[in-house]
Amino acid sequence: MTPRRISRDQVLDVTWELATRKGLPAVTMRAVAQELDVNPMTLYRHVGDKQGLLDGLVERLLLEIEVPASGLGWREQLRVLASSMRATARRHPDLFLLLFQRPAATPEAFRPRNAVYDALHAAGVAEERIPQVERLLSTFMLGFAASEAGGRFRDGDPDDDMAFAEQLVVQALGGA
């Protein structure tokens, strides 16, 4: 009997579906292999180990974040990224929390971060400060998006809060 052939994309599709349906604790090599009807050892050549499964979930989340088109001003670039991050958090509130637990680890997962770098460069942020400013902005946006998706803004308007945050960012970067 010939072993069933699978791809990394199939492994990540099943991992995503399993995490969505049963939660992150249900994501194990054995459970994913069972869903694919393969031996768990088969998964290792596609994702490495369980950490690779989780890295794949992070990648999938970050790939949902729209990277702005070139030619937009830096403010609009950041606005597009923030809006898309918020939408991703609303679509996948439980999985989105994984972005607090795991760093981006695959080349594809770095697209949103690189887009923030580009916007900060366009805003005139000193090259040596860009990684630090990106970490602060991204941490704020992840927290804001997760809070909104979790219902924290029931008594207020998250769009008003986001507009205020944008004003603060513009003021802070105006001196960059």
C-alpha positions in Angstrom: 0.0 0.0 0.0 1.5 3.4 -1.1 1.4 6.1 1.6 -0.9 9.0 1.0 0.8 12.0 -0.4 0.1 15.3 1.3 1.4 18.9 1.1 2.3 21.5 3.7 -0.8 23.5 2.6 -3.0 20.4 3.3 -1.4 20.0 6.7 -1.9 23.7 7.6 -5.5 23.6 6.2 -6.4 20.7 8.5 -4.5 22.3 11.4 -6.5 25.6 10.9 -9.8 23.8 10.7 -9.0 21.7 13.8 -7.9 24.8 15.8 -11.0 26.7 14.7 -13.4 23.8 15.5 -11.9 22.5 18.7 -9.4 25.2 19.9 -5.6 25.3 20.1 -5.2 22.6 22.7 -6.7 20.1 20.2 -3.8 20.8 17.8 -1.4 17.9 18.1 0.6 16.0 15.5 -1.5 12.9 16.2 -4.8 14.8 15.8 -3.7 16.5 12.5 -2.4 13.2 11.2 -5.6 11.4 12.1 -7.6 14.1 10.2 -5.4 13.6 7.2 -5.5 9.8 7.5 -1.7 9.5 7.6 0.9 8.4 10.1 2.0 11.2 12.4 5.6 10.8 11.2 4.5 11.9 7.7 3.8 15.4 9.1 7.4 15.9 10.2 8.7 16.4 6.6 6.2 19.2 6.0 6.1 21.2 9.2 8.9 19.8 11.4 7.0 19.4 14.7 4.1 20.8 16.7 5.9 24.2 16.8 5.9 24.1 13.0 2.1 23.6 13.1 1.7 26.6 15.3 4.1 28.7 13.2 1.9 27.8 10.2 -1.1 29.1 12.1 0.7 32.3 12.8 1.6 32.5 9.1 -2.0 32.0 8.0 -3.2 34.7 10.4 -0.6 37.2 9.2 -1.2 36.4 5.6 -4.8 37.6 6.1 -3.6 41.0 7.0 -3.7 43.2 3.8 -0.4 44.7 2.8 -1.0 48.2 1.4 -0.4 48.9 -2.2 2.8 50.8 -3.0 2.3 54.5 -3.7 0.1 55.2 -0.6 1.3 57.7 1.9 2.7 56.3 5.2 -0.4 57.3 7.1 -2.7 55.4 4.7 -0.3 52.4 4.7 -0.6 52.2 8.5 -4.4 52.8 8.4 -4.8 49.9 5.9 -2.7 47.6 8.0 -4.5 48.5 11.2 -7.9 48.1 9.6 -7.0 44.7 8.2 -5.6 43.5 11.5 -8.8 44.5 13.3 -10.8 42.6 10.7 -8.6 39.5 11.0 -9.0 39.6 14.8 -12.8 39.8 14.5 -12.9 36.8 12.1 -10.7 34.7 14.3 -10.8 36.0 17.9 -9.5 32.8 19.5 -6.7 32.0 17.0 -5.7 35.7 16.9 -4.4 35.4 20.5 -1.7 33.1 19.1 0.0 36.2 17.8 0.8 37.2 21.4 2.4 33.8 22.1 4.5 33.2 19.0 6.7 35.3 16.8 6.5 35.3 13.1 8.8 32.5 12.0 8.3 31.9 8.3 9.2 34.2 5.4 5.6 34.7 4.4 4.7 35.7 8.0 7.0 38.8 7.8 4.9 40.6 5.1 2.9 42.8 7.5 6.0 43.7 9.6 7.9 44.6 6.5 5.0 46.8 5.4 5.1 48.6 8.7 8.9 49.1 8.2 8.2 50.6 4.8 5.6 53.0 6.2 7.9 54.1 9.0 10.7 54.6 6.6 8.4 56.8 4.5 7.4 58.7 7.7 11.1 59.6 8.2 11.8 57.5 11.2 15.5 57.0 11.7 16.6 53.7 10.3 18.0 52.4 13.6 14.7 53.2 15.4 12.4 51.5 12.9 12.5 48.0 14.5 11.7 49.5 17.9 8.9 51.7 16.7 7.5 48.8 14.7 7.4 46.6 17.8 5.6 49.3 19.8 3.1 50.0 17.0 2.5 46.3 16.3 2.1 45.5 20.0 -0.5 48.3 20.4 -2.4 47.2 17.3 -2.4 43.5 18.3 -3.7 44.5 21.7 -6.3 46.9 20.3 -7.5 44.3 17.7 -7.7 41.5 20.3 -9.5 43.7 22.8 -12.0 44.8 20.2 -12.6 41.3 19.0 -13.1 40.2 22.6 -15.8 42.7 23.2 -13.9 45.2 25.3 -15.4 48.2 23.6 -19.0 47.3 24.3 -19.6 50.7 26.0 -17.7 52.8 23.5 -16.9 53.1 19.9 -13.7 51.4 18.9 -13.5 53.5 15.7 -13.3 56.7 17.9 -10.6 55.1 20.0 -8.7 54.1 16.8 -9.0 57.6 15.4 -7.6 59.0 18.6 -4.7 56.4 18.5 -4.0 57.4 14.9 -3.7 61.1 16.0 -1.2 60.1 18.7 0.8 58.1 16.2 0.9 60.9 13.7 2.0 63.3 16.4 4.7 61.0 17.6 6.0 60.3 14.2 5.7 63.9 13.1 8.8 64.6 15.2 10.5 61.5 13.7 
